[in-house]
């Protein structure tokens, strides 16, 4: 760290000189304007950006270097999450149809990117979303609704023995993923652009918390998919009514815990967050009883029922993680 003393000039103005090396590296000239932003911790950020125009970042991907289409899709998602505004996929010669389809699938499965230009050998995707139009809390609330309905409909499919409903729930996983990628993208953009953080009304620490909650909800969605896969193994069979009732009750309790945990986060209620964590033990006991009961039914039932109970348990534990995050965040405010 370089220490510089504040000087008083003109009797009322405080002056601090800038490091010459930094000034030269940034290409700053006499009379250029610099932006000053006070951070939540009291530090002062100096930036050459004096407008709120979004910085343009471009990435070119050579399809021959990647080769495999699954790998190309992952790289496209990675470029999206890292905040690139424009992504161009380029091929030597005519672009293979499979590569073009991969880029199209990427654009369809993410929030914001649209295909803006195509040639024989290139496809260019540009992000058109204004990050401030999708604040973190709005996306998290949407993810919560989606994962909740996934779990509820999965259990409804078991109760009604509806294979069609179960298969429809499976398709919702893509919606959870696209919102999780969006939160990850905006988190990385905030890390690289403090002016965006200010426009979105969040600090770096808070943005990190939203990112963690999105990851938790994405994993809850994954367990919703595991529940549905277990249901699909059971819809053609009739479970004992007592066992089915126990599964339904445990699922409802895990979702109630998820609801109350997110509520404690949004309301900044540390007391409720503690109560949520305390209530987890009862849910774990219910799931253990379901697991034990599954050992006494036909072998064809045992594995899917155990898997369903395990995913209900993990959903409850992830919900408790949200409450723990709320406590960790709010403890600094305690008096």
Secondary structure, DSSP 8 states (H G I E B T S, - for coil): ------EEETTTEEE----HHHHHHTT--TT---EEEE-TTS-EEEES--S------EEEEEHHHH-SHHHHHHHHHHHHHTT-SEEEEE-SSS--HHHHHHHHHHHHHSSSEEEEEE-SSEEEEEE---GGGS-HHHHHHHHHHHHHHHHHHHHHHHHHT-HHHHHHHHTTHHHHHHHHHHHHHHHHHHHH-HHHHHHHT--HHHHHHHHHHHHHHHHHHHHHHHHHHHHHTTTTS---HHHHHHHHHHHHHHHHHHHHHHHHHHHT-HHHHHHHHHHHHHHHHHHHHHHHHHTTS-HHHHHHHHHHHHHHHHHHHHHHHHHHHHHHHHGGG--
